[in-house]
């Protein structure tokens, strides 16, 4: 498995993974994904197994904080350490940018993701009602570096 920088030709596969992994929310538009990449290209990673794109991760830097927008791995590749490698790489990228903390939002009922992030030291900081477009609530999680 390799972790590589995103390239625009990866976009169709990223959209497929996004739709597969996030059935209960609107997927990110192509324009928004390209905007995130153009704004902070080093923060958009893809995971490849052979020639297949099997996952991705997106982070941004805003002043002294990092934001993780999304991490997703194709269902058949989940629980194989790919998400862990993506998150480790995103954290390292943000550390090099001298951020003081990293934040992310996760659905309050997504116990698997909450546990995943807690294993990296993220803590739940607050509950954000109706965070998602479908009205679902999120937790704001934070990792102090």
Order of alpha helices (4+ residues) and beta strands (2+ residues): beta-alpha-alpha-beta-beta-beta-alpha-beta-alpha-beta-beta
